[in-house]
């Protein structure tokens, strides 16, 4: 698992197995290649051990820490990143990056620009006719070859206006899906998308006292949304995305700046002790691999001085 947080604002790594099964887990500082101090480092996503990282909401890198390889994506930015995602297009055997920006026109109106990068083509293409007022989750959740974000098309803070925005990596087409909590009243906290196994999931907080975990059993079938768990909230902190589920059925969650192991069988929670980790802001799962889907001469070793970017 990778995460980013203050005070050092760098990336750290720890074992998911250790989080589930050890009393204490130690986080390891990663020697992230661009050796500069950054205010914002965002792990956009990870596929097959290849990680997409956004720096200062403007530069995108693909990185495999296991083999110390790094590649900067060609720039095609128009405004600050607002939403982004990284995934694998199985149909075309292609890794793709999506970003969407929020911009202000000459008449002070807001408009979006969305683009998708194809590694195979080494180029960006436009996503058509986007209109997104607010994104609750910046990083897209990859399920079934599509990226998903919780958004609203209204300039308001009402979380019950949330819909799920979907971009198909195979063709760049987008659509909206209804969230599972629609019509159940206002949410008190941000809804979060996740994945349990291969299924899209969502955490809603209809009340400050508990969080509901929903799972879409049949993809794109809104009637298949099933409320799996009802978890009591701890203090005023809220549950973030669920990261994974163990073979014993326990679920790894982010809760505020903590990592929690939740057991739905007896409704118990364990606050996992992690040393050398600072404050948790954001985290993503990744697997170690030797995958590097680039021609050798177009890559660089992440440990060399050439990996430093201005």
N, C-alpha and C positions, 0 to 999 in steps of 0.2 A: 504494500500500500504506500502511495506517495501522498505527502501533504505539505501544505505551505502555511506559514503563520509567523507572526511577530514573536520575539523582538528582532530576530536576525533577518527575517523575510527571505529565508532560503528554503530549499526543498529537503525534505527528510523522507526516510524510507524505513518501513518495518515489516515484519513477517505477519501475514494474516493468521497462519497456523499458530504463531506465538500469541497473538491476541486472543484466539479462541481457547488455547489449551495451557498457556503458561500463566503463573501468578503475576509475573512482572515482564513487560516487554520493553526492550530498549530500541529507541529510534536512532537511525544512523544518518549523519549528515552526508548529503550527496554533493560531490564535486561537480556542480552544474557548470557546464562549459563556459558560457559568457561570464568571465570572472569580473563582474561589476556588481555594485550594490543597486538593487532595484526596489522600488516601492511596491510594484505589483508583478507577481509571477502567478500565472493561472495554468493549472494542468487542465487542458481542454478535454482530453480523452486519451484512451489507450486501446490499441488493437494489436494482438499478436506480439506484445512486447514493445511495439513502437508507440512512443508517446508524443502527443502534440502539446506544445507549451506556448502560451501567449505571454509576451513581455510588454509591460507598460501599456497594455491594450492597443498595441500597434504592430508589433512584430511577431510572426509565427515561426516556430521551429518544429521539426520532427527530430526525435532523439531516441536512441536505444542505449540506456545506461549500462546494459549488460555487456555490450561490445564497444561502448564509448564512441558511437558514431552520431553525427549531428548534421542536419541540413536546414538552412533557412529557406522558408518559402518565398517565392517571388512576390514582391509587393504589388498589391492591387487595392489599396485601402482608400476609402472616401469617408473620412470621419472616424470617430473612435468605435472600436468593436463594442457591440451591444449584446449580441448573441453569437456563439460560435459552437462548432461541433466537429468531431473527427470520427471517421468510420471507414469500414471496408465494404466496397461494392463487389459482392461475390459474383454477380452476373458478368461483370467485365474484368474481374480480377484486378481491382484498382483501389488504391487508398485515396480518400477524398476528404477535403476540409471545407466546411461551410462557415461563412461569417455574414452577419447582418449588422449594419450600422444604423443609427438614428441621426438624422440630419435636420437642420433648420433651413428653410427656404428664404428667399428674399422677402416674402410676405409674412415671415415668422411662422409659417405653417411647418408641421413636422412631416418628414417623409423617410422611408427606409430604402436602403440599398443593400441587396443581398447578392452574394456571389458564391460559387462552388469551384474549388480547385481540384483538378484531376492530376494525380501524380503521373499516370501513363502519358497524358498529353502535355504535361508541364504547363498548364494554362488555366485561366479562370473563365467561367461563363456566368452570365447574369441569371438571377432568379426573378421571375416576372411578377409585377403587380403586388408587391408586398405592402401590408399596412398593419403594423404591430405597434400598439401604444406603449405597452409595458411588458417586460419579460421578468418573471419571477425567478427563473433559473437561467443563468447565462450560458452554461454548458449543456449541449444537447445530449440526451440519453439515447444510446444506440440499441435498438431492438428491431429484429427482422429486416436488417439492411436499411433502416430509416432512422433519422435523428428526430428526437422529440423534445419540445420545450413547453413549460407551463407559461402561458401568456394571457394578456387581456387586450382587447381592441378598444378599450375605453380608458380615457385618461383619468383614472380614479384609483383609489387604493383598496377597492373592495375585492377581496380575493375570491368571492363567490362569482365574479365575472370571468373567472379563469376558464380558458379552453386549452386544448393541447394542440400545438402547432407542429406539423409533421413535414419533413423534407425527405423525399425518396432519393437515395444516393444513386440509384440506377439511372434516373432520368431528370433529376432536378425539379420535379413537380412537387407542389406542396398542397396540403389540405389541413383542415381543422377537425379535431375530434372533441366530443363532449367529455368533460371530466366526470368522474364517478359520483362526486358529491353535489352535482348540480341540483339546485332546488332545496338543499338541506339547510339553508341559512348561511349567514356570513361566517367566514373563517376568521379565526383570531390571529393566525400566523400564516406565513408563506406556505403554499402547497409545494411539495417536492415530488419530482418524478424519480423513479428508480427502476431496478429490474430484480425480480426474484426468479432465479433460474433463467429461463428464456422468455419470461413473461413481463410485460410492462406493468409497473406498479406505481402507486401514488400515495403519498401521506398527506392527509388533510387534518386540520385542527379546528373542528367545528366549535369547540369550547376550549378554554384554557386548561381544563382539567384532564383532557385526554387527547390522544391522536388516533385516527383511524387509518389502517393500512389496507388499501384496495389493490386487487390484482386483476388484470384483464386476462381471463382464461383462454378466450378465443380472440386472436388479434383482429382489430377493427370491428368487432361485434360489441357495441356498447351495452347490450343486454348481458354480456358475460362478465362485466365488472362485478367482483365479489369482495365483500368486506371480510378480510381474513383475520384481522386482529384489532383489538381496542386496547390501546396502551395508555396507562395513567401517566400524566406528565409529572416531571420532577421539578418543583419550584416554578420559576417563570421561564425556564429554558424550553426550547421546542425541539422536536425531532427533525433532523435533517434526513437526507436520503439514506435508505438502507443499502448497505454495500454488498452483502452476500449472506448466504445461509449455509450453515455447516451440515455435515452428514447427520448430525443429531437433531437438526431442525432449529438450532439456535440462530438468531439473526444479529448481524453486526450493524449497529446504528451510530450515527453522529447525533449527540445530544448537547446542544450548546457548543462548548469547546471540549467536550469529553467524548470518549468512545464507550459505548454501552453494548453489552451482550444481553440480548433479550431472549428468554425462554418462554414461548407461547404456551407450553404445556402446563406450567404452574404460574405464569404471569410474573416471573421473577426477573430482576435486572442486576447485572454486575457491572460496576464501573471499573473498567480495565485500567490498571496502573501502567503508565508508559513513562519511562525516563528519557530525558534529553529530547523533549519534543516541543517545549514552549507552549504557545496557545494555538489551538487548532482552528484554522479559518476554513480550509477546504481540503478535501481528500479525494483520491481516485484509486481504484484498483488497477494493478497491472501485473502481468506475468513476465518472468524472465525468459528471454529467448535470444536466439542468434539471428533473428529475422532482420534484414536490412534491404528494403525493396528498391534500391537505387543502383545505377551503374557506378562502379567503383570510382572512376575519375571525377564524379560529380559530388563526392562525399569528402568529409574530412574527419580526422581523428579528433575526438572531443577533448583529448588531453594535451594537444599541441597548442602552441601559441596562436596558430591560425584560427582557433575556435573562439578567440576573443572578438567581439563585435562592437563597433562604435555606435 
